[in-house]
Amino acid sequence: MAKVWIPPLMRALTDGQQIVDVEGESVRELVAALDERFPGVADRIIDEGRIRPGWTVAVDGAVQNRGLRAAVGPDSEVHFVPAMTGGNQPRS
């Protein structure tokens, strides 16, 4: 089973679990399996059949440009990473 790392902003949906073992051969299948176990996960990650703007998915340490179609192996590690915002503002 693939290990899916759950970002802190979504852990309320997974009963606080940071890592969840999930079966699937693609990111889409993993999200569907996660949503079956933890309703609401897919709504946070998917919008109109694609990874939501502001989210990135990494499989085995590589950011995926294939989004939900990215292949996942049985021993893969998958991270859903929300975009970082904020930071230092220019001084006036």
Secondary structure as UniProt FT lines:
FT   STRAND          2..5
FT   HELIX           8..10
FT   TURN            11..16
FT   STRAND          19..22
FT   HELIX           27..37
FT   TURN            39..40
FT   HELIX           41..45
FT   STRAND          46..47
FT   TURN            48..49
FT   STRAND          50..51
FT   TURN            53..54
FT   STRAND          55..59
FT   TURN            60..61
FT   STRAND          62..63
FT   HELIX           67..69
FT   TURN            74..75
FT   STRAND          77..82
//
